[in-house]
Amino acid sequence: MKVVVSSLNAKYIHTCLALRYLKAFCRDEFDVDMAEYTIKDPVMNIVSDLFRRDPDVIGFSCYIWNIEETIRVISVLKKIKPELTIVLGGPEVSYDTEYWMNRIPEVDCIVMGEGEETFLHLLRELSASRKFHFVFGIAYRNKAGEVCVNPGRPKLNLDDIPSPHRFAEDEPALASRVVYFETSRGCPFSCQFCLSSIEVGVRYFDIERTKADLLHLIDSGAKLIKFVDRTFNIKREYAMDIFQFLIDNHRGCVFQFEITADIMRPEVLDFLAEHAPPGVFRFEIGVQSTNDATNELVKRRQNFAKLTRTVSMVKASGKIDQHLDLIAGLPEEDYASFRKTFNDVFALGPEELQLGFLKMLRGTGLRHDADKYGYVYMDHSPYEILGNAILPFSDLMRIKRVEDVLEKYWNAHRMDRTVRYLIDREFDSAFDFFQLFGDYWEERGWQKIGHQLEDLFERLKAFLLDRGTADFEVIEGLMKLDYFLNHKYKPRKIWWDFTLDKTAQLRGMRMLAEQPQRVSPAFAALGLTEKELHKHAVIETLPFDLQRYELDGTIDRSGRSLLTVVFEPDGSGTRHFSMRLESAAAIG
């Protein structure tokens, strides 16, 4: 019996951990082939590839992001190969299972919940007596075509599951893909919007096995490993042991963890501040809301003061990037309350602020109580809300515009200096900047057309000029610096007219080559010739003292600055320098 397990990932760089668990657990009895695609792949390309593999059984791993595309693939597969046995599994079909069996008549079985042992038992029955009523944890169709749902299966001892990280076929692509890794299963919390709250208790894999798998992945070339544990730091000793192990053995690999910030002990933070290599760890922190009433309604225990302490200490260390999550649309959080939540969290200065929208996931308590709060939501995946009793669709659409501009201008780090200046000095709050700019963006129809880097700068400039923003020359100066620093190599295209004509630029380059100490000892140490400067550097004047602004935030317009940006020839880095000028004529 030929078996294929498959999934449609959200992006090519992603990998499906579930497929590897299934293959590893079944390998002593069945040869299981893995086939991964993306939700962007044409249906016929996926079907053609699966047909070419000529399987007897195909198991699809289903999630909120791929279920609709998977259904389209299944529909075609069953038409061209009616004898094929199709099995579904994964979190999207583990709840309301009878609904899925009725909606997708092409599906023969669904594996509910933890799938390794159940899938193996199902394969045994498919290859032999086909007594499906003996297989705990599945739904199937009996001989009369009726849907039968068997009782659930007890949880596995995690140490009985073979490693999913030892397949030679994975190794060539490890450096270019995201590797997903788990050290535990389950979650200790009861958040009513999250599927993880349904599984009671937390189980851990043996730590020595975990270390051995991590070391194998690192040695095999993995560059990014994302831990999928819902709360990596819930067991402090286990987390500290893994942190230390990765500090000792990272070899340039990057590791991302989902942590609960308000339970992070100060001694753990001090340890990371002292020992974590810069850039090797990333933390993802689900804040979701700072409204206490909202958190109580969704059974989310959170101490925002302690969370703030953790985020602030991590940020102060300069070692670990932080990705903070928010959810718009939670119970009793209207537009004004969400604005406060957004501003509370943005004030913490995360490297990335992810603004998501509540989804009514099957199996969650909040979906069960949807009518209580007046929720309206999409019938099919992703089940995103369309409004509730206090947050109408019109307000959700406004917040969508905030999300769009937030992604383009903050999370993408295209204008960190400019955006920070605008929020601190020109707008009432971070939320108001993103909202007003998002409204302006949509009014002009820019959401319907693409953009290149220079377009983002030109559109922000148009917004600020139309708004009548004070001190635009200063803001434009910061925009110029941000634009240069977004390039690995000297840019061929700019979106403004240089303040220096060609003669002044030639004079400036000559001065930098002959008198580099006028700029700074660090610039002089580069030892750049005039020819190298012309090839790998740009100069521009700014209408304020950039050195002083970067030192203490003061805008001193009594003089100008000569900004010099140097691009490494190999594209490995960009450095900027500035020197004070009393006037543009002072160059040379």
C-alpha positions as CSV (number, residue, x, y, z in Angstrom):
1,M,0.0,0.0,0.0
2,K,1.5,3.3,-1.1
3,V,0.9,6.1,1.3
4,V,1.5,9.9,0.8
5,V,1.1,12.6,3.5
6,S,0.7,16.1,2.2
7,S,0.0,19.7,3.2
8,L,-0.3,23.1,1.5
9,N,1.9,25.5,3.4
10,A,1.2,29.2,3.6
11,K,4.6,29.9,2.0
12,Y,7.4,28.0,0.3
13,I,9.8,28.6,3.1
14,H,7.5,26.9,5.6
15,T,7.6,23.2,6.4
16,C,4.9,21.0,7.9
17,L,6.0,19.4,11.1
18,A,2.9,17.1,11.3
19,L,3.9,15.2,8.1
20,R,7.3,14.4,9.5
21,Y,5.8,13.1,12.7
22,L,3.4,10.8,10.8
23,K,6.2,9.5,8.5
24,A,8.5,8.9,11.5
25,F,5.8,7.1,13.6
26,C,4.7,4.8,10.7
27,R,8.1,4.1,9.2
28,D,8.6,0.6,10.7
29,E,5.4,-0.7,9.0
30,F,4.7,1.6,6.1
31,D,6.8,3.6,3.6
32,V,5.2,7.1,3.8
33,D,6.1,9.7,1.2
34,M,5.9,13.4,2.0
35,A,4.6,15.9,-0.5
36,E,4.5,19.7,0.4
37,Y,3.0,22.5,-1.7
38,T,1.8,26.0,-1.0
39,I,-1.6,27.6,-1.1
40,K,-0.5,29.7,-4.1
41,D,0.3,26.6,-6.2
42,P,-2.2,26.0,-9.0
43,V,-4.6,23.2,-8.1
44,M,-3.8,21.2,-11.3
45,N,-0.1,21.4,-10.5
46,I,-0.7,19.8,-7.1
47,V,-3.1,17.2,-8.4
48,S,-0.7,16.3,-11.3
49,D,2.2,15.8,-8.9
50,L,0.1,13.7,-6.5
51,F,-1.3,11.6,-9.3
52,R,2.2,10.9,-10.6
53,R,3.1,9.5,-7.2
54,D,0.3,6.9,-7.7
55,P,-0.7,6.6,-4.0
56,D,-3.4,4.3,-2.5
57,V,-3.8,6.5,0.5
58,I,-3.3,10.3,0.8
59,G,-3.4,12.1,4.1
60,F,-3.8,15.8,4.1
61,S,-2.8,18.0,7.1
62,C,-5.4,20.7,7.4
63,Y,-5.2,24.1,9.0
64,I,-7.2,27.3,8.9
65,W,-5.0,28.8,6.2
66,N,-5.2,25.8,3.8
67,I,-8.5,24.0,4.2
68,E,-10.4,25.7,1.3
69,E,-7.5,25.1,-1.1
70,T,-7.1,21.5,0.1
71,I,-10.8,20.9,-0.5
72,R,-10.4,22.0,-4.1
73,V,-7.4,19.6,-4.6
74,I,-9.4,16.7,-3.0
75,S,-12.4,17.3,-5.3
76,V,-10.2,16.9,-8.5
77,L,-8.2,14.0,-7.1
78,K,-11.3,11.9,-6.4
79,K,-12.7,12.5,-9.9
80,I,-9.6,11.2,-11.6
81,K,-8.8,8.5,-9.1
82,P,-12.1,7.4,-7.4
83,E,-10.5,4.4,-5.7
84,L,-8.1,6.7,-3.8
85,T,-8.5,6.7,0.0
86,I,-8.4,10.3,1.3
87,V,-7.7,11.0,5.0
88,L,-7.8,14.4,6.6
89,G,-6.2,15.4,9.9
90,G,-5.0,18.5,11.7
91,P,-6.6,21.2,14.0
92,E,-9.0,22.5,11.4
93,V,-10.9,19.2,11.0
94,S,-10.5,17.9,14.6
95,Y,-13.6,19.8,15.7
96,D,-17.1,19.7,14.2
97,T,-15.8,16.6,12.5
98,E,-19.2,15.3,11.3
99,Y,-19.7,18.7,9.6
100,W,-16.5,18.1,7.5
101,M,-17.4,14.6,6.6
102,N,-20.7,15.8,5.3
103,R,-19.3,18.9,3.6
104,I,-16.6,16.9,1.8
105,P,-18.1,13.7,0.5
106,E,-14.8,12.8,-1.2
107,V,-13.1,12.3,2.2
108,D,-13.1,8.7,3.6
109,C,-11.7,9.3,7.1
110,I,-10.7,12.1,9.4
111,V,-8.1,11.7,12.1
112,M,-9.1,13.8,15.2
113,G,-6.5,15.4,17.5
114,E,-3.1,14.0,18.1
115,G,-2.6,11.9,15.0
116,E,0.6,9.7,15.0
117,E,-0.8,6.6,16.7
118,T,-4.3,7.0,15.2
119,F,-2.9,7.3,11.6
120,L,-0.8,4.2,12.0
121,H,-3.7,2.2,13.4
122,L,-5.9,3.5,10.5
123,L,-3.3,2.4,7.9
124,R,-3.2,-1.1,9.5
125,E,-6.9,-1.4,9.0
126,L,-6.9,0.0,5.5
127,S,-4.3,-2.6,4.5
128,A,-6.0,-5.5,6.2
129,S,-9.5,-6.1,7.7
130,R,-10.8,-2.5,7.5
131,K,-12.5,-2.7,10.8
132,F,-12.6,1.0,11.3
133,H,-14.8,0.9,14.4
134,F,-11.8,-0.3,16.3
135,V,-9.7,2.8,15.5
136,F,-10.1,5.3,18.3
137,G,-9.9,8.9,17.2
138,I,-11.3,8.7,13.7
139,A,-14.5,9.6,11.8
140,Y,-15.3,7.3,8.9
141,R,-18.1,6.2,6.6
142,N,-19.7,2.8,7.2
143,K,-20.8,0.4,4.4
144,A,-24.2,2.3,4.3
145,G,-22.4,5.6,3.7
146,E,-23.3,6.9,7.2
147,V,-20.8,9.0,9.1
148,C,-19.5,7.3,12.3
149,V,-17.4,9.2,14.9
150,N,-15.3,7.0,17.2
151,P,-14.3,7.8,20.7
152,G,-11.1,9.8,21.2
153,R,-7.7,8.2,21.8
154,P,-5.7,8.6,25.0
155,K,-2.7,10.9,24.7
156,L,0.6,9.5,23.7
157,N,3.7,9.2,25.8
158,L,5.8,11.8,23.8
159,D,9.0,9.7,24.2
160,D,7.3,7.0,22.2
161,I,7.2,9.2,19.1
162,P,10.3,8.9,16.9
163,S,12.2,12.1,16.0
164,P,10.7,13.9,13.0
165,H,14.0,15.7,12.3
166,R,16.2,12.9,10.9
167,F,15.1,12.5,7.3
168,A,17.9,12.8,4.8
169,E,15.5,14.2,2.2
170,D,15.1,17.4,4.4
171,E,18.7,18.2,4.8
172,P,19.5,19.9,1.4
173,A,16.8,22.5,2.0
174,L,17.3,23.2,5.7
175,A,19.2,26.4,5.2
176,S,16.5,28.0,3.1
177,R,13.4,26.8,5.0
178,V,11.8,27.5,8.4
179,V,12.2,24.5,10.7
180,Y,9.4,24.0,13.2
181,F,10.3,22.3,16.5
182,E,8.4,21.4,19.6
183,T,9.7,20.6,23.1
184,S,6.2,20.1,24.6
185,R,2.5,19.7,23.8
186,G,-0.4,21.4,25.5
187,C,-0.9,24.8,27.1
188,P,-1.5,25.7,30.8
189,F,-3.9,28.5,30.0
190,S,-7.6,28.7,29.0
191,C,-7.8,31.6,26.5
192,Q,-11.3,31.2,25.0
193,F,-10.2,32.3,21.5
194,C,-7.4,29.7,21.2
195,L,-7.5,26.0,20.3
196,S,-4.5,25.3,22.6
197,S,-6.8,25.9,25.6
198,I,-8.8,22.8,24.8
199,E,-5.9,20.4,25.7
200,V,-5.5,20.2,29.4
201,G,-2.0,20.0,30.8
202,V,1.5,20.2,29.3
203,R,3.7,17.2,28.3
204,Y,7.4,17.4,27.6
205,F,9.7,15.5,25.3
206,D,12.8,14.2,27.0
207,I,15.3,17.0,27.1
208,E,18.3,15.0,26.0
209,R,16.4,13.8,22.9
210,T,15.4,17.5,22.3
211,K,19.1,18.6,22.5
212,A,20.2,15.8,20.2
213,D,17.6,16.8,17.6
214,L,18.5,20.5,17.8
215,L,22.2,19.7,17.4
216,H,21.5,17.5,14.4
217,L,19.5,20.3,12.8
218,I,22.2,22.9,13.5
219,D,24.9,20.6,12.2
220,S,22.8,19.9,9.1
221,G,22.6,23.6,8.1
222,A,19.3,24.9,9.7
223,K,19.3,28.7,9.9
224,L,16.0,29.4,11.5
225,I,14.2,27.2,14.0
226,K,10.8,28.2,15.3
227,F,9.6,26.5,18.5
228,V,5.9,25.9,18.4
229,D,5.4,25.4,22.1
230,R,2.5,27.5,23.1
231,T,4.3,28.8,26.2
232,F,8.0,27.9,26.0
233,N,8.9,29.4,29.4
234,I,6.2,27.8,31.5
235,K,8.7,25.3,33.0
236,R,11.5,27.6,34.0
237,E,14.2,24.9,34.5
238,Y,13.5,23.3,31.2
239,A,13.6,26.6,29.3
240,M,16.8,27.7,31.0
241,D,18.5,24.4,30.1
242,I,17.5,24.8,26.4
243,F,18.5,28.5,26.4
244,Q,22.0,27.6,27.8
245,F,22.3,24.7,25.3
246,L,21.5,27.0,22.3
247,I,23.8,29.7,23.6
248,D,26.6,27.1,23.6
249,N,25.8,25.5,20.3
250,H,23.9,28.0,18.1
251,R,26.6,28.4,15.4
252,G,24.7,31.3,13.8
253,C,21.3,29.6,13.8
254,V,18.4,31.8,14.9
255,F,15.7,30.5,17.3
256,Q,12.2,31.9,17.8
257,F,10.1,31.2,20.9
258,E,6.5,32.0,22.0
259,I,6.8,33.1,25.6
260,T,4.5,34.4,28.3
261,A,6.1,37.6,29.3
262,D,4.4,38.3,32.6
263,I,5.7,35.0,34.2
264,M,9.4,35.6,33.1
265,R,11.5,35.7,36.2
266,P,14.0,38.6,36.6
267,E,16.9,36.1,37.0
268,V,16.1,34.6,33.6
269,L,16.0,38.0,32.0
270,D,19.4,38.9,33.7
271,F,20.8,35.6,32.4
272,L,19.7,36.3,28.9
273,A,20.9,39.9,29.0
274,E,24.4,38.7,30.0
275,H,24.8,35.5,28.0
276,A,22.5,35.5,24.9
277,P,24.4,36.2,21.7
278,P,22.9,39.2,19.9
279,G,20.4,38.3,17.2
280,V,20.2,34.6,18.0
281,F,17.0,34.6,20.0
282,R,13.6,36.1,19.0
283,F,10.6,36.3,21.3
284,E,7.0,36.2,20.2
285,I,4.7,37.6,23.0
286,G,0.9,37.4,22.7
287,V,-0.4,40.5,24.5
288,Q,-3.7,40.5,22.6
289,S,-5.4,43.2,24.8
290,T,-4.6,45.4,27.7
291,N,-8.2,45.8,28.7
292,D,-8.6,43.9,32.0
293,A,-12.4,43.4,31.5
294,T,-11.7,41.8,28.1
295,N,-9.0,39.6,29.4
296,E,-11.2,38.4,32.2
297,L,-14.1,37.5,29.8
298,V,-11.8,35.4,27.6
299,K,-10.1,33.8,30.7
300,R,-6.7,35.2,29.8
301,R,-4.6,35.8,32.9
302,Q,-2.2,38.6,32.3
303,N,-0.3,41.1,34.4
304,F,0.5,43.9,32.1
305,A,2.8,45.6,34.6
306,K,5.0,42.5,34.7
307,L,4.7,42.0,31.0
308,T,6.0,45.6,30.5
309,R,8.9,44.9,32.9
310,T,9.9,41.8,30.8
311,V,9.6,43.5,27.5
312,S,11.5,46.5,28.7
313,M,14.3,44.5,30.2
314,V,14.7,42.4,27.0
315,K,14.7,45.6,24.9
316,A,17.3,47.2,27.2
317,S,19.6,44.3,26.7
318,G,19.7,44.8,22.9
319,K,20.1,41.1,22.4
320,I,16.7,39.8,21.5
321,D,14.1,41.0,18.9
322,Q,10.5,41.0,20.2
323,H,7.4,40.4,18.2
324,L,4.2,41.4,20.1
325,D,0.8,40.3,19.0
326,L,-2.6,42.0,19.3
327,I,-6.1,40.8,18.5
328,A,-8.7,43.3,17.4
329,G,-12.3,42.3,18.1
330,L,-12.2,40.6,21.5
331,P,-15.3,40.9,23.8
332,E,-15.9,44.3,25.3
333,E,-13.1,45.9,23.3
334,D,-14.6,48.7,21.2
335,Y,-12.6,51.0,18.9
336,A,-11.5,53.4,21.6
337,S,-10.4,50.6,23.9
338,F,-8.5,49.0,21.1
339,R,-6.8,52.3,20.3
340,K,-5.6,52.3,23.9
341,T,-4.4,48.7,23.7
342,F,-2.5,49.5,20.5
343,N,-0.8,52.6,22.1
344,D,0.0,50.7,25.3
345,V,1.8,48.0,23.4
346,F,3.5,50.2,20.8
347,A,4.9,52.3,23.6
348,L,7.0,49.2,24.6
349,G,8.9,49.6,21.4
350,P,8.7,46.1,19.9
351,E,10.7,45.4,16.8
352,E,7.4,44.1,15.3
353,L,3.8,44.6,16.3
354,Q,1.5,42.1,14.8
355,L,-2.1,43.3,14.5
356,G,-4.5,40.4,14.0
357,F,-8.3,40.1,13.9
358,L,-10.3,37.7,16.0
359,K,-11.1,34.4,14.3
360,M,-13.9,32.2,15.6
361,L,-12.0,28.9,15.5
362,R,-14.0,25.7,15.6
363,G,-13.8,24.1,19.0
364,T,-13.1,27.3,21.0
365,G,-15.2,28.6,23.8
366,L,-15.6,32.0,22.2
367,R,-17.2,30.5,19.1
368,H,-19.6,28.7,21.3
369,D,-20.5,32.0,23.0
370,A,-20.5,34.1,19.8
371,D,-24.2,35.0,20.1
372,K,-23.6,36.3,23.7
373,Y,-21.5,39.2,22.3
374,G,-23.4,39.7,19.1
375,Y,-20.6,38.3,16.8
376,V,-21.0,38.0,13.1
377,Y,-18.2,36.1,11.3
378,M,-17.3,34.4,8.1
379,D,-18.9,31.0,7.5
380,H,-15.7,29.5,6.1
381,S,-12.0,29.7,6.9
382,P,-10.5,31.9,8.2
383,Y,-13.8,32.6,10.3
384,E,-12.7,36.2,10.8
385,I,-15.2,38.3,12.6
386,L,-17.2,40.9,10.7
387,G,-18.3,42.8,13.8
388,N,-20.0,42.4,17.2
389,A,-22.3,44.4,19.4
390,I,-19.8,47.1,20.2
391,L,-17.4,46.9,17.2
392,P,-19.2,47.3,13.9
393,F,-17.8,46.3,10.6
394,S,-17.1,50.0,9.8
395,D,-14.7,50.2,12.8
396,L,-13.0,46.9,11.8
397,M,-12.3,48.3,8.4
398,R,-10.7,51.4,9.9
399,I,-8.5,49.1,12.0
400,K,-7.7,47.1,8.9
401,R,-6.2,50.3,7.4
402,V,-4.0,50.7,10.5
403,E,-2.8,47.2,10.0
404,D,-1.9,47.8,6.4
405,V,0.3,50.9,7.1
406,L,1.8,49.4,10.2
407,E,3.1,46.4,8.1
408,K,4.5,48.6,5.4
409,Y,6.1,51.3,7.6
410,W,6.9,49.8,11.0
411,N,7.2,46.1,10.8
412,A,9.1,46.2,7.5
413,H,11.6,48.7,9.2
414,R,11.7,50.9,6.2
415,M,11.5,54.2,8.1
416,D,12.3,53.6,11.7
417,R,13.7,57.0,12.4
418,T,11.0,58.9,10.5
419,V,8.1,57.0,12.0
420,R,9.5,57.4,15.5
421,Y,9.9,61.1,15.0
422,L,6.4,61.5,13.6
423,I,4.8,59.6,16.5
424,D,6.8,61.4,19.2
425,R,6.4,64.9,17.8
426,E,3.7,65.3,15.1
427,F,0.8,63.0,16.0
428,D,-1.3,62.5,19.2
429,S,-0.3,58.8,19.3
430,A,1.1,55.9,17.3
431,F,-2.4,54.6,16.6
432,D,-3.5,58.0,15.3
433,F,-0.6,58.3,12.9
434,F,-1.2,54.8,11.4
435,Q,-5.0,55.4,11.3
436,L,-4.8,58.8,9.6
437,F,-2.2,57.7,7.1
438,G,-4.2,54.5,6.4
439,D,-7.3,56.5,5.7
440,Y,-5.3,58.8,3.4
441,W,-3.8,55.7,1.7
442,E,-7.3,54.2,1.0
443,E,-8.8,57.5,-0.1
444,R,-6.3,57.6,-2.9
445,G,-6.8,54.0,-4.0
446,W,-3.2,53.0,-3.3
447,Q,-4.4,49.7,-1.8
448,K,-5.3,48.7,-5.4
449,I,-1.9,49.2,-6.9
450,G,1.6,47.9,-6.1
451,H,4.5,49.9,-4.8
452,Q,8.3,50.0,-4.8
453,L,10.4,51.3,-2.0
454,E,10.6,54.9,-3.4
455,D,6.7,54.9,-3.7
456,L,6.4,54.4,0.1
457,F,8.5,57.5,0.7
458,E,6.7,59.6,-1.9
459,R,3.3,58.6,-0.5
460,L,4.3,59.5,3.1
461,K,5.6,62.8,1.8
462,A,2.3,63.5,0.0
463,F,0.4,62.7,3.2
464,L,2.5,64.9,5.4
465,L,2.5,67.9,2.9
466,D,-1.3,67.6,2.4
467,R,-1.7,67.5,6.2
468,G,0.4,70.6,6.6
469,T,2.9,68.9,8.9
470,A,5.3,71.3,10.7
471,D,9.0,71.1,10.2
472,F,8.7,69.0,7.0
473,E,12.3,69.8,6.0
474,V,13.5,68.0,9.2
475,I,11.2,65.0,8.5
476,E,12.3,64.8,4.9
477,G,15.9,64.8,6.1
478,L,15.2,61.7,8.3
479,M,13.3,60.1,5.3
480,K,16.4,60.6,3.2
481,L,18.6,58.9,5.8
482,D,16.1,56.0,6.1
483,Y,15.9,55.6,2.4
484,F,19.7,55.3,2.0
485,L,19.9,52.8,4.9
486,N,17.3,50.6,3.2
487,H,19.8,49.8,0.5
488,K,22.7,47.3,0.5
489,Y,24.3,49.0,-2.4
490,K,24.5,52.6,-3.6
491,P,21.0,53.4,-4.9
492,R,20.6,54.3,-8.5
493,K,17.2,55.9,-8.0
494,I,16.1,58.6,-5.5
495,W,12.7,60.3,-5.0
496,W,13.9,63.9,-4.4
497,D,16.3,66.4,-6.0
498,F,19.7,66.4,-4.3
499,T,20.4,69.7,-2.5
500,L,24.0,69.6,-3.8
501,D,24.6,70.2,-7.5
502,K,27.2,68.1,-9.3
503,T,30.0,70.6,-8.7
504,A,29.3,70.7,-5.0
505,Q,29.1,66.9,-4.8
506,L,32.5,66.6,-6.5
507,R,33.9,69.1,-4.1
508,G,32.4,67.2,-1.1
509,M,33.8,63.9,-2.2
510,R,37.3,65.4,-2.6
511,M,37.1,66.9,0.9
512,L,36.0,63.6,2.4
513,A,38.9,61.8,0.8
514,E,41.5,64.5,1.7
515,Q,40.2,65.5,5.1
516,P,38.3,62.5,6.6
517,Q,39.2,63.5,10.1
518,R,36.8,66.4,9.7
519,V,34.0,63.9,9.8
520,S,35.1,61.6,12.6
521,P,37.9,59.2,13.5
522,A,35.7,56.3,12.6
523,F,35.2,57.6,9.1
524,A,38.9,58.4,8.8
525,A,39.7,54.8,9.8
526,L,37.9,53.5,6.7
527,G,40.7,55.0,4.5
528,L,38.4,55.5,1.5
529,T,39.9,57.1,-1.6
530,E,38.0,59.6,-3.7
531,K,37.4,56.9,-6.4
532,E,36.0,54.5,-3.8
533,L,33.7,57.2,-2.3
534,H,32.3,58.0,-5.8
535,K,31.6,54.3,-6.3
536,H,30.3,53.3,-2.8
537,A,29.1,56.4,-1.0
538,V,26.5,59.2,-1.3
539,I,26.5,62.6,0.3
540,E,23.6,64.9,1.0
541,T,23.0,68.0,3.2
542,L,20.3,68.0,5.9
543,P,18.8,71.2,7.4
544,F,19.7,70.4,11.0
545,D,22.5,69.0,13.1
546,L,22.1,65.2,12.7
547,Q,24.9,64.3,15.2
548,R,23.1,66.3,17.9
549,Y,19.7,64.8,17.1
550,E,21.1,61.3,17.3
551,L,22.8,62.1,20.5
552,D,20.0,63.7,22.5
553,G,17.0,64.2,20.2
554,T,17.4,68.0,19.9
555,I,16.6,69.5,16.5
556,D,19.3,72.2,16.1
557,R,18.6,74.2,12.9
558,S,21.4,76.8,13.5
559,G,23.6,74.8,11.1
560,R,23.4,72.0,8.5
561,S,24.8,68.5,8.3
562,L,26.7,66.8,5.6
563,L,25.4,63.3,5.6
564,T,27.7,60.6,4.2
565,V,26.4,57.1,3.7
566,V,28.9,54.4,2.9
567,F,27.8,51.1,1.3
568,E,30.0,48.0,1.7
569,P,31.2,46.8,-1.7
570,D,29.9,43.2,-1.0
571,G,26.5,44.5,0.2
572,S,27.1,43.3,3.8
573,G,26.4,46.6,5.5
574,T,25.8,50.3,5.5
575,R,27.2,53.0,7.7
576,H,26.3,56.6,8.0
577,F,28.3,59.6,9.2
578,S,27.6,63.3,9.6
579,M,29.5,66.5,10.1
580,R,28.1,69.9,11.0
581,L,28.3,72.7,8.4
582,E,27.5,76.3,8.9
583,S,26.3,76.4,5.3
584,A,26.5,74.3,2.1
585,A,29.3,76.5,1.0
586,A,31.4,75.2,3.8
587,I,32.0,72.0,1.8
588,G,35.5,71.9,0.4
